[in-house]
Amino acid sequence: MAVVPRVPATLTTVEILAIRIPKERKDWDDEDKKIIEIDHKSKRLLIMAIPNEIFQSLDGCESAKDLWDQLADQLEGGIKMRKNRRAQCLNEYKNFQAHSDESLEQTYHRFNTLINKCKKCDVIRTQEENNMLFLKRLNEEWENRSMYLQAN
């Protein structure tokens, strides 16, 4: 990169800030060539390590540094999204309740679907915890049977 120096303001012109622009290939010295070569190697290694679905959104990066920065942003966003999904699963699990208009089979199916969703988000409960929650959250018509099963 070459630095174009700042031009101070005059009575007839505005100030122009210093900027960095890429050097032309003919102006590269040995150090610049070495840096460019390292950048190309780094970018190729990063590209080989990135799954295709992620790489598609990073395809326009000019340098390994740009690629690294955008990848870090995406990973950070992905981590936040996973944490949010996990918190949502925990909340759904904690607040699970049978609906008054559904059958026992429908309630069980909905609960089983929730458990599978939670497993994908690394919210894993023991079989005993799942059974107890399911029994506690059944409709009133199942209360006597539920209490009997919980006691045993």
C-alpha positions in Angstrom: 0.0 0.0 0.0 1.1 3.5 -0.8 0.2 6.5 1.4 -1.2 9.6 -0.3 -0.4 12.4 2.1 -2.9 14.7 3.6 -3.5 18.0 1.8 -4.4 20.8 4.2 -7.3 23.1 3.5 -6.6 26.5 1.8 -8.9 29.5 1.2 -10.2 27.9 -2.0 -10.1 24.1 -1.3 -11.2 21.7 1.4 -8.8 19.5 3.4 -8.1 16.1 1.8 -7.3 13.4 4.4 -4.4 11.0 3.9 -5.4 7.7 2.3 -3.8 4.4 1.6 -4.1 3.0 -2.0 -2.7 -0.2 -3.4 0.7 0.2 -5.1 0.9 -0.6 -8.8 2.6 -3.9 -9.5 5.6 -2.2 -11.2 6.2 -0.3 -7.9 6.4 -3.4 -5.7 9.7 -4.0 -3.9 10.9 -7.4 -2.6 9.1 -6.8 0.7 5.8 -6.1 -1.0 6.1 -9.2 -3.1 6.8 -11.3 0.0 3.8 -9.9 1.7 1.5 -10.5 -1.3 2.7 -14.1 -1.6 2.1 -14.7 2.1 -1.4 -13.2 1.8 -2.3 -15.4 -1.1 -1.1 -18.5 0.7 -3.0 -17.5 3.8 -6.2 -16.9 1.8 -5.9 -20.2 0.1 -5.5 -22.1 3.4 -8.5 -20.3 4.9 -10.6 -21.0 1.9 -9.7 -24.7 2.1 -10.8 -24.8 5.8 -14.1 -23.1 5.3 -17.2 -25.1 4.4 -18.8 -24.2 1.0 -22.0 -22.7 2.5 -19.9 -20.3 4.5 -17.4 -19.5 1.8 -20.2 -18.4 -0.6 -20.8 -15.3 1.6 -17.1 -14.5 1.9 -16.2 -14.9 -1.8 -15.7 -11.2 -2.4 -12.9 -10.7 0.1 -9.7 -9.2 -1.3 -7.2 -10.3 1.3 -6.7 -13.0 3.9 -7.2 -10.4 6.6 -10.6 -9.4 5.1 -11.5 -13.1 4.9 -10.4 -13.7 8.5 -12.3 -10.6 9.8 -15.6 -11.5 8.0 -15.3 -15.2 9.1 -14.8 -14.1 12.7 -17.9 -11.8 12.5 -20.0 -14.7 11.1 -18.8 -17.1 13.7 -19.5 -14.6 16.5 -23.0 -14.1 15.0 -23.5 -17.9 14.8 -22.5 -18.4 18.5 -25.0 -15.7 19.5 -27.7 -17.4 17.4 -26.9 -20.8 19.0 -27.1 -19.2 22.5 -30.4 -17.6 21.7 -31.8 -20.9 20.3 -30.6 -22.7 23.4 -32.2 -20.2 25.7 -35.4 -20.5 23.7 -35.4 -24.3 24.0 -34.8 -24.1 27.7 -37.7 -21.7 28.0 -40.0 -23.9 25.9 -39.0 -27.0 27.9 -39.6 -25.3 31.3 -43.0 -24.0 30.2 -44.2 -27.1 28.4 -47.9 -27.7 29.2 -50.5 -30.1 27.7 -53.2 -28.3 25.8 -56.8 -28.9 26.9 -58.0 -29.8 23.4 -55.3 -32.4 22.5 -55.1 -36.1 23.2 -52.4 -37.8 25.3 -50.8 -39.0 22.1 -50.7 -35.5 20.6 -49.2 -34.1 23.8 -46.6 -36.9 23.8 -45.7 -36.2 20.2 -45.3 -32.5 20.8 -43.2 -33.2 23.9 -41.0 -35.6 22.0 -40.5 -33.1 19.3 -39.5 -30.5 21.9 -37.0 -32.9 23.4 -35.4 -33.6 20.0 -35.2 -29.9 19.3 -33.5 -29.4 22.7 -31.0 -32.1 22.0 -30.0 -30.3 18.8 -29.3 -27.2 21.0 -27.3 -29.1 23.6 -30.1 -28.9 26.1 -30.1 -32.5 27.4 -32.1 -33.8 30.3 -32.2 -37.3 31.7 -35.0 -39.6 30.8 -36.3 -39.4 34.4 -36.4 -35.6 34.2 -38.3 -35.7 30.9 -40.8 -38.3 32.2 -41.5 -36.3 35.4 -42.0 -33.1 33.5 -44.3 -34.8 31.1 -46.4 -36.3 33.9 -46.6 -33.0 35.8 -47.8 -31.1 32.8 -50.6 -33.4 31.7 -54.3 -32.2 31.8 -56.4 -32.6 34.9 -58.1 -35.7 33.5 -54.7 -37.5 33.8 -53.9 -36.1 37.3 -54.7 -39.3 39.3 -52.7 -41.6 37.0 -49.9 -39.1 36.8 -49.6 -38.8 40.5 -49.6 -42.6 40.8 -46.8 -42.9 38.3 -44.8 -40.1 39.9 -45.0 -41.8 43.3 -43.6 -45.1 41.9 
